[in-house]
């Protein structure tokens, strides 16, 4: 069983920055690719970014590329998402999740590959 707890969300003006954290329990954290997704009101949950278990490979949604940065600290069982140059359209609940496939696998944006999810943290960007 893996438990994920997100934090770091809040209200920020357009152009501002936030750093989200996702703390994971359990021994499997370092063996899993980790992803961030977001869900705006009335919309589907969308892929944001993913990082490989070693941190050597990342993938971003086009909408956040160049503005968001995903990273991880396996010693702290934590994955981060640095949000910069925020826009009102970035407003959403942000979730972290574990890739269900252990081992060395390619990073993926496929939401159906992810099994454990956190409760989410709200990010609100005002114009």
N, C-alpha and C positions, 0 to 999 in steps of 0.2 A: 504494500500500500504506500502511495506517495501522497503527501499533503503539500499543497502549494499555497503560499500566502503573498498576495501582492500588496504593495504600499507605494506611496509617493505621489499619488494623484492629487489633484486640486484645481483651483481656479486660477487661470493665468491670462494675461492680455495677449492678443495677437503679437507675434514676434518674440514672445517669451520662451522660456525653457523649463523643463521638468526632467527629473530622473526617476524612473520607476524601478522598483526592485521586486524580485520574486524569490522568496526564500523557500527552499524545498526541504522536506524531511525525508528520511530514508537513505539507504545506501546506494541507490541506483542512479542518483543525479548525474554523476560523472560519466555514466555509460549511455546517457540519452542526449539526443539533440533536443534543444529547447526552443519553443516558439512563443511569439507574442501575436495576439489577435485583438481585434477591437470590434465593438458593436455599438452603433449609434441607434437612437430610438427609432423603432419602426423599420430597422434595416437588418440584414443578415450579418452574422459574425464574419468578419473579413480578416484575411492574413495581413500581418504587418511585417514581421521579420522572424528569422530563425537563425540559430547558431549551432554549429556542430558540437559534438561532445568535447572535443579538444579546444574549441574556439577558433580553429583554423579556417573554417569555412562559414560564410554568412550568405544570406539571401534576403532581399528587401522587396516589398511591394513598390511599384513604380511611384505611387503617390507619396511615399515617404523617403525615397532614395535621396541621399545627400543631406537630409535633415535629421533623420533618426539614426542612432547607432546602437546596435545590440552587442553586449559583451557578457562574460560570465567569469565567476571566480569559483572554481571547483572546490577549493579549500574551505570556502564559506557556504557551499551549496546554494549559491545565489546567481541569478541571471538578472541583468540590468537592461533597461531601455532608456537611452538618453534621447530626449525629445528637444529639438531646437527649431527656431523659426516657425513656431506653432501658428496654425491657421484655425479659424473658427470651424472649418470642416474636419479638423482633427478631434473635435469633441466626441467622446464616446466612453464607454466602459472598456478598459483594457484588461485583457486576460493573458496569463502565461499558461503554457501547457507543455506536457512532455510528449515527445514522439514515442509511439508505442513500440517501435522497433529498437531493440537494443543493438549494441555493436556498432561497427563502422558502416554507416549508411549515408546516402546522399541527403542533404538538407532538402526539405520539401515544404511547399506551401499548401499541400493538400490537408484540409482540416480533418478529414476522416482518418488520417494517420495518427492523430493525437488522442491520447486516452485520458490522462489525468489533467484536470483544470483547476485553477484557483477560483476564488469568489469574485475577482475583478476589482479594479480601482478606477474611480471616475476621474476623467480629465475633461475639464471644461475650459474652452478658449473663447474669451470675449473679444468682440471686434472693436 
